[in-house]
Amino acid sequence: MSPLLYLAQRGTAAILALTVAVHLATIVYAVRGGLTAGEILARTHGNAGFLAFYAVFVLAAAIHAPIGLRSVLREWTGWRGRSLDVAMIALSAVIAVLGLRAALAVYVA
Amino acid sequence: MLAVRIRRGEGPQGFQTFAVPRRANQTVLDVVTEIQRDQDPTLSYRFACRVGMCGSCGMTVNGRPRWTCRTRVAQVAEGESLTLEPLRNLPVVKDLTVDMEPFFTKWRDAHGYFEPGETPADDFATVLPDSAERQEVDAGIECINCGVCYAACDVVSWNPDYLGPAALNRAWTLVNDVRDRGQAERLAAVSTDAGCHACHSHMSCTEHCPKGLAPTFAIAGLKRETARAALRRFRRKA
């Protein structure tokens, strides 16, 4: 693994440690009080802080997960080479696009 | 009497059992030598110094890699039985003898050798014993190349290309050698997918090293140093 990939994974891990905790707390808060979908969207609509937080979360996950998965696949399946790197870049793009789309959707809803 | 099961072939049937008398202060290597001299001269194993210096008598003793010349039977026998197998992660030549070539090839691949540079230094380098670099070197320099850490490492068993704890530990001692002129190449050599970043920090190497070294921390040092070097390159480009 190149040192830059290593640094990227460690750096995004630090971001995810915080954002995953906030994300889980948010889920518990929303579910425990019995908020309806309408009430949740009312809180997220036009909330720039919410959008910025989830954009950071999604991008960190999109960088972190494929780097880790690349190492797991190399060790456990013997998949190596350029095809693996291309697949992981594609996975990163999918996570980023789907995640940002979801965050944006509840922001503009 | 001690019941000694020795792996001489593959599978569950690959063991041969010998009965060996218990003796005072008997080492595992003494047991193997007694079998080879008195019971079966075809038994193959390897040793040289018998005093923990040469690193050639590594074997798997009751499932754990050990230097057998400094391992007393009393320390490791389970009841009155011993199970001896060759070191893991290395090709078996015969019985308890493994081919160490992949192990030493990886030392070379990790640039685990001193690189003096194109021109000789003008003068002796002054290396203070209490300097940070010298302390790091001292922590890892006593490796005897026995291969015990390499056999203990799960990452090597998953990824046969992985350079392994011993080679990376040696590379780390050289990264801290202020006289060495091959640092950029060495850091590049240990930054491949088979290099220091593949370590899972299980610490099996550190747990099993008979010399009490901590290759895990040497590998962590390489991770830090390669990251610093990458950041320096990144800043220069930016």
Boltz contact constraints between the chains, C-beta under 6 A:
constraints:
  - contact:
      token1: [A, 1]
      token2: [B, 193]
      max_distance: 6.0
  - contact:
      token1: [A, 1]
      token2: [B, 197]
      max_distance: 6.0
  - contact:
      token1: [A, 3]
      token2: [B, 191]
      max_distance: 6.0
  - contact:
      token1: [A, 3]
      token2: [B, 226]
      max_distance: 6.0
  - contact:
      token1: [A, 3]
      token2: [B, 227]
      max_distance: 6.0
  - contact:
      token1: [A, 3]
      token2: [B, 230]
      max_distance: 6.0
  - contact:
      token1: [A, 4]
      token2: [B, 230]
      max_distance: 6.0
  - contact:
      token1: [A, 6]
      token2: [B, 197]
      max_distance: 6.0
  - contact:
      token1: [A, 7]
      token2: [B, 227]
      max_distance: 6.0
  - contact:
      token1: [A, 75]
      token2: [B, 158]
      max_distance: 6.0
  - contact:
      token1: [A, 75]
      token2: [B, 159]
      max_distance: 6.0
